[in-house]
């Protein structure tokens, strides 16, 4: 009897390569999880989604092996439902990532009245590398022929682990690089991208016809522009800053989750995706 079971395992191993696809995904996800932890440390909770993905596909591999060896029997409807969910989920993710990628190299075409620089994590009172990349990109545009007349709005409140608001740290960073402090306005109450733009718009941008540039990380531009459209800003363009290449896949997956959240909460209500 055990000999027959072994022959079934060998035969199914040759004929069902899909189960090893699950194992490969599980191993790669685990490796990427460890890489993200090594780069960012344990404080970034979103990193743990890669551990969850690894455990999920490891479990799928285990179940598929048990079925291949004849130790369990899965109903055809169970396998069909799993396949349908996987196809729909991957299709949805592919659409969102295509939208994210479409704006990752965004640059303004001409000048603007306002440039909103979106905040990111501040370590104590020092801007993080990601935020510094946004600010350096914004600085270059603000000093260029196109951007030299624009008013700069730095947006970001005070979050966990931050001893100052993101906006104040951003203003200090830009002034130390040589930007006139009178040219910089602060929005220092917001806690997420939607509020960054909403409060900046309500505090400083009276005319929705104003030309606006939004500066942020490359993966973040698509969502930021759609949120700006939803706030009634029609003449808005993106200014994409470089992103950490090792963490880019992690950021893009997080952005897909962020876009989904904005859709669910109606923050894209007046924006056409």
N, C-alpha and C positions, 0 to 999 in steps of 0.2 A: 504493500500500500504506500509506504514512504517513497519507494522507487518511482511509482506512478506520479506522486506529488512532485518529486524532483524534476521529472521529465516535463511536467506542465509548466514549472517555473522557468526551465530553460527555453521551452518553446515560446512562452509568453514574453520572456526577456528579449527574444529576437524580434518578436512581432509588435511590441508595444513600446516604442521609443519615447512616447509622450510622458510616461512616468518619470523618465530620466530628465526630461525637460523640467518637471517640477523640482527634482532634486538639484538641478543646476541653478534654478532660480533661488532656491533656498540657500544654497552655498554662497552664491554671489551676493544675495541680500545680507547674509550674515557678515561677509567680508566688508561690504560697504558700510554696514552699521559700525563695525569696529573702526573703519577709516574715519567716519564722521566723528566718532567719539575722540579719536586721536587728534583731530584738527580743532574741534570746538569744545571738547570737554563734555562732562555729563549734564551741564546746565541746560542745553538745548533739548527740550522734551520731544520735539518733532523727530529727532534722530531715531527715537525708539520705534517709529513706525516701520523702520527697516528690520528691526528684530521681530516685530509682529508679522511682517511679510514672510520672513525666513521661517518662523515657526509654523505659519499657516501652510506654506507650500511643502515644508517638511512633513507635516501631517498628511497632506494630500498624497505625497509620495508613499508614505507608509501604508495608507489605505489602499492605494493602487497596487502595491506589492502584495498585500494580504489577499486581495481579490485575484491577482494573477496566480498566486500559489493555491487558490481554492480554499483558503481559510475563512473567507467571508464572501457573501454574495450581495452585491448592490443591485437594487431595483433599477430597471432601465430608466424609469422616470427620475430617479435621483441623479443619475449620470447626465441625463438630458438637461435637467434643470441647472446643474453645475455648469455644463457647457454653455448654455444660453446666457447665464449670469456672467460668465467669464468673457464671452464675446461682446455682450452689451457694455460691460464695465471697461474693457480695453478700448472699445470703440469710442465711448464717452471720453475716456482719458486722452485718446489720440486727438480728438477734436479740440479739447481744451489746450493740450500742449501745442498744437498747431497755432492756436490763437496767441499763446504766450510767445512762441518763437517769432511770430509775424511782427512783433514790436521790439525785439531784443536789440536791434541795431538802430533804433529811432534817433533821429537828429532833427532839430528845428530847421525849418526852411525860412530863414529870415529872422527878424527881431521879434520882441514881445514887450508887453507892458509889465507883466509880472512873471517871475519864475518862482514856483513853489518847489522847495527842496524837501522831500519827504524824509522823516527821521528814521533812525534805526537804533539799535542798542548802544547805550553809553556805559562804559565800565567805570563806575564811580563818577568822575567828571571828565573822563577822557573818551573821545569818540572811538568806536570800534573801527577795525579795518574796513569793514563793509560800508560804514557811514562815511569814513574818510574818502573812500573811492567815489561816493556820491558827491561829496563836497568838492573834491578836486575837479570832478567833471563840471560841476556847476560853476566853480571859480573860473575855469578856462572859458566857458561860454560867457560869463559875466564880464570878462576882460576882452572878449572878442569884439569886432566891429558890430556884429549883429546884436550882441547882448549888453553892450556897455551902458545903455540907457534904461535898462529894466530895473524894476524894484524887486528885491529878493525877499521872499517869505520863507522862513525856516520853520518847519512844523513838527512838533513832537512834544508830548508832555513828559512827566516823570514816571518811570516804571520801576519794577522790582530790580534792586541792585544798583540803582542809579541815584547818586547823591545830588544831582542837578537835573533840570529838565533837558531833554534832548535839544530843544530849541536854543537854550542858552549856551550849551556846549557847541552847537553848530555855529552860532553867531560868533562866539569867541574864536573858533577855528578859522572862520572866513576873515575876520578882522585881523587876525595874526598873519594871514597871508596877504593882507593889504587892501581888503575891501573896506570902503568907508562905512562905519557903523550906522550912519544916518540912512544908508541905502537899504538896511536890513530890518525887516519887520518880523516879530516873533509871534507864532501861534503856539502856546505852551500848555494847552489843556487837553489835547487829544491823546487817545490811547491806541488808536488803530488807523489804518489807511483811510477808511471811510470818513472818520472824524478829522483827520489831517486836512482833507480837502474841504469838507463841509464847513469847518470852523474858519479855515483860511478864506474861503469864499465869503462867508458871512461877515467876518471882521474887516476885510480889506478890499474885496473886489465888488464894488457896487454895480459896475456895468458888466453884464454877462457877455457883452460883445467884445470885451477886452481880449487882446491876444495874450494867451497864457502858455507857458512852458512848464512841464512837470519833470523834475529831475529825480531819478531814482535808479535803483539797480536794474540791469537789463531785463531780468525775469519778471520784474514788478511793473513794468511800464504799461502793458496791456490793461491790467486791472485798474491801475491808477487813472488811465485815460477814460475808461468806461465809467468809473465813479465820478470823474469830473463832468462828463457829459450828463450824468444823472443829476448833478447839482446845477445844471443849466449853463455850464461853460461850453460854448460851442466852438470857439476858436482856440482849441487847445492842442498842443503838440507835446511829444515826449522827448526827453533827453536821457539816453540810456548810459549808465555808468558800468564799468567792467564788474564782473562777478568772479568770485573764487571758483576756478575751474574744477577743483576736486569736489566742491560742494554743490556744483551747479545742478546736478541731477536731483539732489535732495531739495534744493530751492524750487526747482520746477514742479516737483511733486507737491510740495507745500503750497505752491501758487495755485495748482489745480484745486486743492482743498479750499483755498481762500476764495477762488472764483465761485465755487459751488456754494460756499457760505453766503457770498454776496447775492447770489441768485435766490437762495432760499429765503433770505431776510429782506428781499425786495430792494436791495440797494442799487441794482441795475435797472430799476423800473422804467426810467425814461431813456435808457441807453440801448442802442441796437447792437447786438453782438455780431 
